[in-house]
C-alpha cells in the first residue's frame, strides 16, 4: 500500500489534534477543582509539547516518506497519548467521586456534631427549667413546715406547689411525646369532627387565660365552607393548643391574639384544604431563632430571656404532627412586633366518604312512616339521641346494645320485620363487623340481605374497606349529620312523599 505512510501520518495528526482538545478540557477541570499544586509548575507545558508533536507530524506528512517506520511511530505516539489522557480522565473522575464521598461524610459528621451540640444545649436548658420549679417546690415546702406558718400562708404555698407540679408535668409530657413522635409510635388516627365545634372549644378553653392578661382574643371560622371533616382530632387539637398557648404566653398584658380558620380551594377530590392562622403582637423572635424554631432540640425561646419557662419542644412536636397529617407549617415573626403561624392541612370531607358507596342516593324527601329500624349501639346516650332523630324522621326504632344482641333480634324476628339496621362498629361482646358477617350468613335470604348502614367515629379508608368486605351497604360518620343520615337512609326506601 503506497499511501499507507501518508494515511498513518494524517491519522496520527488528527488523533493528536483530538488529544490537544481533550487536554485543554482536562486542564480546565483540574484548575477549576484546585487539584493542581501551582508549586509543581504550569500545566500548559504538556500542552505546548502536544502542539509541537502535531506540527512535527504535519511536517513529516508535508515532506513525505516512503518508509512505514516513522509514520507508524508517529501514529503509535498519538495513540499512546490518547490512552494516557483517557486514563487521566478516569482517575480524575474517581478522585471527584472520592471527594464527593468525603464531603458527604464531613457533612454527616457536621450534622451529628450539630445535633450533639443541640442535645447538650437542650439538656442544659431542660435542667434549668426543671430546677426552677423544683426550687420553688422545695422553698414552699420549707415555708409550710415552719412552726409559725398560718393556714392562709400554707394554702398560698400549696397553690404555688401545685402550679410548679403542673409545669413539671407539662415538661415530662413534652419530652415523652417528642420521643414517641421521633420513634413513629404515634398514629394520626382519623375521626369525624365538626370544625365549628372545635373552634368554639378552643375559644372557650383559652378565653379565661386571655382575660387574665387583658388580651384581646378574636376567633373567626366564617371562611369554612365544609366544617364536617375526617382527621386526627388529637393531632389537630394538639397543634392548635400549642400555638394558642405560645401566643398567650409570649404576648404581654393588653396585647392581641387572633385565630382564623378558613377553607382554601383543594385540588384533591374528596378533600378540603384548611388554613389555620394564629397571630399575636407579642415579643416575636429574631430571624435566626425562627429558622431553628422547629428543630427537635432547640429552645423555641429562652426562658431566661423571655421570662417564660418551657423545655422548647412544643414547636418541634407541632411540626412533627403537622408533617404526619400531610400538612405544612410556616412562621412569620419580627422581634418586638409579634408572630404569626400559618398551618395548612388537607382533610377528608365527611360528605365525600359517606356517599362513596352510592352517589345516586335521592335528594327528595322519603316517607319513613311505618318503617322499622334496628339501632345497634353500645352507648346508652347515643342510642337515646340517635333514636330520637330516627323517630322524628318517622321510623319505628328498636335497640340492641351490642352485635350479638343485634344478630339475635334480627334472626328471631319474622323476615321483613326490620327494614334497615344501623350498626355501630366498636362494641363489646361482638363488634359491628362480625355481627354483619353473621347476619349475611343467616338461612333466610330476606333476613340475610337486610340493608346495614355502618356508624362510627373512626373513619380510615381501611375501616371502610373492612366494612364493605363484611357486607355493609353504606357508611355514616359520627358525629351524625342529620341531613346526611336521612339522605343515606332514603336510598334504601323507594316510596317518596
Secondary structure as UniProt FT lines:
FT   TURN            2..3
FT   HELIX           4..32
FT   TURN            33..34
FT   HELIX           38..40
FT   HELIX           44..63
FT   HELIX           68..144
FT   TURN            147..148
FT   HELIX           151..183
FT   STRAND          191..194
FT   HELIX           195..212
FT   TURN            213..214
FT   STRAND          216..223
FT   STRAND          228..231
FT   HELIX           233..249
FT   TURN            253..254
FT   STRAND          256..264
FT   TURN            269..270
FT   STRAND          271..280
FT   HELIX           287..291
FT   TURN            292..294
FT   TURN            296..297
FT   HELIX           303..306
FT   HELIX           314..324
FT   TURN            325..326
FT   STRAND          328..334
FT   TURN            335..337
FT   STRAND          338..349
FT   HELIX           350..354
FT   TURN            355..357
FT   TURN            359..360
FT   TURN            369..370
FT   STRAND          372..376
FT   HELIX           380..393
FT   STRAND          396..400
FT   HELIX           403..412
FT   TURN            415..416
FT   STRAND          420..424
FT   HELIX           432..440
FT   HELIX           445..448
FT   STRAND          451..456
FT   HELIX           461..470
FT   STRAND          474..477
FT   HELIX           482..490
FT   TURN            491..492
//
